[in-house]
């Protein structure tokens, strides 16, 4: 299934998961899960994963991608999910920008240890950084530009992929 913006490139996923600092047995959340590729990688380490997306096609795709894994897939708004009863989230990856400040507020209030926001829009990156600074959890931001090789007339050329901003927050409260 083809979704706008997905799947997350392997290189972006590698940096995001390294920043997430996921521990064996953690309860994690992929908020704005899209194709479910990040969810699937998180599920290899986490004890349990919530995957949330408001788009029905994203939920369908994530169900296919994560079949047989310890993942609860939820169709709906991330903030509605965070306000409903759920197991405490240790780590969260945010792939969307809708209600970003409120989502970060709720994760911080919950005591989520590590939060990673993947943003393709500069405005989303700025909102994530400003909100994490206000909450006192901002750790760092990475601007990741990836180019992949391809053949052109028997030679090798590189084609860039749109840059991604990876914003990381640690909640030490």
N, C-alpha and C positions, 0 to 999 in steps of 0.2 A: 504494500500500500504506500502511495506517495503522499507525504505530508509536507506542507510548507515549512521550511527551516530544518528538516530532519533527513536522515538521522545525524546524530552528533558525530563529527569526524573522530576517528580513533585517537588522534593526537590531542584533541581538545579533551576527550574523555580521560586520557592518561593523566594530563595535568590536573584536571578537575578532581579526579579520584585521589590523586596524591595530596592535594590541598584539603580534601574532605577528612583525611585521617580516620578512615573507617576502621573500627575494631571488630574482631570476631565476636559475633553474637549481638551487635548493636541493632537497635530498631532504627531504620532509616526511612527517609521519604524522598521520592522523586516528584517534585511539585511542578506540574507542567510537563508531564512525562513524555509527551509526543509519541515517538515510535517505540519507546520502551527499551532502547538499546542501553541507556544509562541504568535503567532499573535492573536489567538483566545482569550487568556487571556488578552493581551494588549487591545484588542477591547472592553472588558467589561468596561474599564475606559476611554480610549482615545475617542476623538471626531471623529478621522479618523486615519486609519493605512495604510501605504504602506507595502506590503510584496513583497520582491524581491529575486529571485533566478535564477541562470543561467541554472539550470537543469529542463528540461521539466517535468520529473516525480515529482519533488518537487512542481512545479506550479500546476500540476493536483491534487496532494495530498492536498495542501493548499486550493485550490478551494473547495474541498469536506469538509475540516475541518472548513472553515470559511463561508460557504454558508449562505447568509442572513445578514451578518455583514457589518459594514461600513469599508470595506477593499478593497483597490485597489491592485490587484495581478499582478505583472509584471515579465515577463520572460526576463532575460538579466543580464548583468554584473552590479554590484552595482555601480561602478564608472560611467558607462554610465548613469544610472538613476540619480545619484547625479549631474551630469553635465547637465541634461535636466531640463526644467522648471517643478517645483513642488511646492506644499505648503511647507513653511518653517517647518522643522522638529524640534520639541521640545525635543524628546527623541528617542534614537535608541539602539536597541540590534543587535549585530553582531554575527552571528553564524558560519561564514565561515572565512577562512584565506586568500583567494585570494585578492591581492591588498590591504591588511590591512592598511599599512601605508598611502597610497593614500586616502583610504576611511576615515580614521581618520582625515587626513588633510582637506578633503572636508567638513566633518561634523563640524569640528572646525571653518573653514572659514564661514560656514553657520550660526554659532552661536547656534548649537545644545546644549541645556542646560545639558543634561545627556546622557552618552554613557556607555553601558555595553558590554564587549566582553566576550563571553563564548568560552573557548579554551580547547581542549583535548590534544593538543600538547604543550610541553614545549616551543618549538621555537615560536609558535604563541603567547603564554603568554608573552614571553620576548619581542617580536616585539611590542605587544600592550603596555606593560609597558614603553619601551624605547620611542616609538612614543608619547604616552600621556605625558611623562615627557618632551620631547622636545617641545611639544605644550603648556606645562604649565597647563595641565588639569588633570593630574594623581591624583586620590583620594586614591584608595586602591586596593589591590588584595587579593582574598580569594582562598585558596586551599580547595576544598570541596571533601571529601571522604565519600561516602554513602555505607552502607551495608544494605541489606534487609534480613529479617528472612525467613527461609523456614524449612519445617519439614524433619527430617532425622531420620529414625527408631524410630518414635514416640517422638522424642526430637526436640529441636529447635537449629538451626545453622544459622549463618549469611554468606551470600555470597556477596562479595564486587562488586560494580559497578565501572568501570574505573573512576579515579579522574577527576575533572573538575576544571579549573582555571577561576575565575570570576574576570575580571579586570574592574574597574569603574573609569570613568572620569567625572568631573564637569567643565563645561565651564562657568566661571563667567564674561566673557568679555561683 
